[in-house]
Amino acid sequence: MTTLLGISGSLRKASTNTQLIRAAANIFDADEYIAADINFPLYNGDLEDAEGMPAAVQKLSDQIAAADAVIIATPEYNKAISGVLKNALDWISRTKGNPWAGKPVAIMSAAAGRAGGERAQFSLRLAMMAFRPDILQGPEVLVANSGQEFDDGKLKSERYNKQLTELMGALNARI
């Protein structure tokens, strides 16, 4: 039984990154797909000391550890990953063990700009380096002008569908 975990770096209900994650999950066709919830409080060591690890953070850490593979879609905010995604990575780094170690991870992005989130993907790779996941190097999926690229949650562009299919095939091969 194959389990795929999807992490969208956007909390917006109509997020194109969440739509991209769903499209990727449909192509991947895992036995079980889990959509991560990264709506955590801002990381604060004093909060952690006073209240311990938030249950939602521990749940995500456990989901990462249990998943066969993880897909992450990040928007590009000010030439980097979103604050909510960075916050989630920071919280997960505080859990016991390292759920990311050796984990096959595919990254992708959907952004309003013409580069499709290229700088955000670079930023995400840097942020995850310390965790030592098995991040696929390509093919890159960079959905530009993302507000125009989805129709009922499905990618309209044949080019993006082809790239996403190739990326999901490569991720499947890593399992």
N, C-alpha and C positions, 0 to 999 in steps of 0.2 A: 504494500500500500504506500503510495507516494503522497507526501504532504508538502504543499507549496505555501509559503508565507509571503504575503504582499504588504509592503510598507509604502504608503504614500506620504510624501513630505508636505502635504497640504491638508488642512483640516476642512477646507471649504466643501460644502455639499456637492457643488457642480464642478469640482476641480478636474481639470484636464489630466492631471497626473493620476488621480484616482481612476479616471476613465482609461488611461493608458495601462495602469496595473491590471484592471479587469480584462482588457483586451489581451494582455500578455498571458494572464491566467487561463483565459479561454483557449488560447493557442497551445499553452503548455499541457493542458488537459490532465492535471493531477487527480488522484483519487479524492483528495481533500484539499480545498483551498481555504486559507484563513486570511482574512483582512485584518491587519494589525490596527490597534487603537493606540495612537501616540499623543493623545490629549492629556499630557501630564502637567503637574505643576512645574514651574521653573525650578531647575536644580538649585538647591540651597543646602550646603553641608549642615547648617544648623537645623533645618527641617529634618534631614536624614538622621541626625543625632537624636533629636527630640522624639520623632515619630517612627523611625525605622524606614525601611524600604517601602514605598507605596505599593500596594497590592497590584495595581495596573502595570507598574514597571516590572515587578517580578513575573507577572503573567507573560509579558512580552519576552522577557529573557528566557523563560521556559519554552515559549513558542519558537523562538529562534533555535534553541538547543534541540528541540524535537523535530523541527522541519528538515526535510531532505534538501531543500533549496530555498533561497530567499530572493525575491525581486524587490527592488527599491526604485521608485520614481520620485525625482526631485524637481521642484520648480526652481527657477533661478531668481533669487532676491538679492539685488545689489551685488551681482557678480559672484554669488556664493550660494550654498544650500540655505534652505529656509531655517529660521530660528527654531521652529518646532521640531524639525528633523535633527538639528544639532543638539537640541535639548534632550531628545530621546536617546541619541547616541551617548551623551554624557551620563544620563541616568543608567543606561544599560552597562556602562563601563564600571559602575559601582556595585553591580550584583556579583555574587560569588561565582568563581570560575570565569571562563570566557566562552560564552555561547557561540561567538563568531568564529572561533579558531577552526580553520580548514573548511568552513561552511561555503558551499558553492553559492555565489551571489552574482546576480545580473543587475546592472544599473541602467537606468534610462531616464529621460527627462522630456517634459513638455513645457514649453515656455512661449510667452507672447512674442518674444523677439525673434529675429531672423536666424540666430545661431542655435535656437532650440534648446538652450540650457547647457551648452558645452562647458562653460566655466563652472557651472554648478556641479557637473559630473566630475570635473577635475578636483573641485573642492571636496566632494564626497569621497573620492578615492583617497585624498590626503587625510581626511578625518577618520577613515576606517583603517588606515595602514597599521596603526598600533594593535588592532584586534586580530590581525593576520587571517582574514577570510580568504577564500579562493575567489577573487573577483575576476570575472571574465573580462578580457580585454576588448572584445568586440563580437559581432559587429556593433558599432555605436548606433543607438536609437536616440535621435535628437529631433523631436517633433517641434518644428518652428511654427510660428503663428497658430499656436495650438487651439485658440478659440474657434478657428475656422476648419479644423481638421477632424472633428468628431460629429457624427450624426447618430443620434440615439445610442451614444456610448460606443459606437464602432468607428474605427479609423476609416476615413474616406480614401486616403491616398494609397494606391497600390505599392508605391515605393516604401512607405512606412510599414505597411503590412508585411512586405517582403523582409525588411530589416528585422522586424519584431519576430517573425517566424524563424529566421536564421538564429537570432539570439536565443530564443526559447529552445530551439533544437540543440544549440551548443550547451545550454544549461542542463537540459535533459541528459545529454551525453556525459556530463560531469558526475551524475549520480551513480 
